[in-house]
Amino acid sequence: MRKKIRHWKRRFKKVRSIIKTIFGMPDYDRYLEHWYKTHGAPGIFPMTEKEFYLFALKNKYESGEMNRCC
């Protein structure tokens, strides 16, 4: 039973990540995965979830670039 629950949790996270990508929303879990693989070092910590979303919003709306698909 626990195995099935873990399986569905993983599926849900993957679907949620895909939906966020489709709608252009930042994905904190993907950011953390990337950060620990490439930038992780002792004594250095990634952005908190709140900092990450604020950073993503600022990049999206205050970059001065056009932020639309067409």
SEMIKE-549554 format. One line per field, with one value per residue: residue in one letter; y, x, z of N, C-alpha, C in turn; residue number from 1. Coordinates in steps of 0.2 Angstrom, whole numbers. Atoms other than C-alpha are relative to their C-alpha. Example, Ala and Ser with C-alpha at 12.3 -4.5 7.8 and 13.67 -1.06 7.14 Angstrom:
residuo = c(A_S);
nnorth = c(-6_-6);
neast = c(4_-4);
nup = c(0_-1);
canorth = c(-22_-5);
caeast = c(62_68);
caup = c(39_36);
cnorth = c(6_5);
ceast = c(4_-4);
cup = c(0_3);
num = c(1_2);
// end
This chain:
residuo = c(M_R_K_K_I_R_H_W_K_R_R_F_K_K_V_R_S_I_I_K_T_I_F_G_M_P_D_Y_D_R_Y_L_E_H_W_Y_K_T_H_G_A_P_G_I_F_P_M_T_E_K_E_F_Y_L_F_A_L_K_N_K_Y_E_S_G_E_M_N_R_C_C);
nnorth = c(-6_-6_0_-3_-7_-3_0_-5_-7_-1_-1_-6_-5_0_-4_-7_-3_-1_-5_-7_-2_-2_-7_-5_-2_2_6_0_7_1_-5_3_5_-3_-4_4_4_-4_-5_2_0_-1_-7_-5_3_-3_-5_3_0_-7_-4_3_-2_-8_-1_2_-5_-6_2_0_-6_-6_1_-4_3_2_6_3_5_-2);
neast = c(4_-5_-4_5_1_-7_0_5_-3_-5_3_4_-6_-2_6_0_-6_2_5_-3_-4_5_2_-6_-1_-6_1_-5_-3_-5_-5_-4_-3_-6_-4_-5_-5_-5_-2_0_-7_1_1_4_7_4_5_6_6_3_-5_0_6_-1_-5_3_5_-4_-3_5_4_-4_-6_0_1_7_1_6_-2_0);
nup = c(0_0_7_4_-2_2_8_2_-2_5_6_-1_0_7_4_-3_3_7_0_-2_5_6_-1_-1_-7_-2_-3_-5_-1_5_-2_-6_3_4_-5_-4_5_3_-4_-7_-4_-7_-2_4_0_5_-2_-3_5_1_4_7_4_1_6_7_2_2_6_5_2_0_4_5_6_2_-3_2_5_8);
canorth = c(0_12_8_13_29_34_29_41_55_54_54_69_79_75_81_96_100_98_109_123_122_123_139_147_146_143_125_126_107_107_123_113_98_108_119_104_95_110_123_114_117_116_132_139_137_139_152_148_145_162_170_159_164_183_181_172_185_200_191_189_206_218_212_224_211_205_191_183_168_178);
caeast = c(0_14_23_7_5_24_21_6_15_29_17_7_24_28_11_12_29_23_8_19_31_16_10_27_27_43_46_55_58_67_77_83_87_98_105_112_119_128_130_129_144_146_140_131_112_99_86_70_54_48_64_64_46_50_66_56_42_55_64_48_40_54_67_62_60_44_37_24_24_20);
caup = c(0_4_-12_-21_-12_-15_-34_-35_-26_-38_-53_-45_-43_-61_-68_-57_-64_-82_-79_-71_-86_-99_-90_-88_-69_-60_-53_-36_-35_-52_-46_-30_-40_-52_-38_-28_-44_-50_-37_-20_-8_11_19_4_3_-11_-11_0_-10_-7_-13_-28_-33_-30_-41_-55_-54_-55_-69_-79_-77_-74_-86_-99_-112_-121_-111_-122_-135_-151);
cnorth = c(6_1_4_8_4_1_6_7_2_2_7_6_1_4_7_4_2_6_7_2_3_8_5_2_-4_-7_0_-7_-1_5_-4_-5_2_3_-5_-4_5_5_-1_0_1_8_5_-4_3_5_-4_0_7_5_-2_3_8_1_-1_6_7_-1_1_7_6_-1_5_-3_-2_-7_-4_-5_3_7);
ceast = c(4_4_-5_-1_6_0_-5_2_5_-3_-3_5_2_-5_0_6_-1_-5_3_4_-5_-2_5_1_6_-1_6_4_5_6_5_4_6_5_5_4_5_3_1_7_-2_-1_-4_-7_-4_-5_-6_-5_-3_5_0_-6_1_5_-3_-5_4_3_-5_-3_4_7_0_-1_-7_-1_-7_2_0_1);
cup = c(0_-6_-5_1_-2_-8_-2_2_-5_-7_1_-1_-7_-4_2_-3_-7_-1_1_-6_-6_1_2_8_2_4_6_1_-5_2_5_-3_-4_4_3_-5_-2_4_8_3_7_2_-5_-1_-6_3_3_-6_-1_-4_-7_-4_-1_-5_-7_-2_-3_-7_-6_-1_0_-4_-6_-7_-1_3_-2_-6_-7_0);
num = c(1_2_3_4_5_6_7_8_9_10_11_12_13_14_15_16_17_18_19_20_21_22_23_24_25_26_27_28_29_30_31_32_33_34_35_36_37_38_39_40_41_42_43_44_45_46_47_48_49_50_51_52_53_54_55_56_57_58_59_60_61_62_63_64_65_66_67_68_69_70);
// end
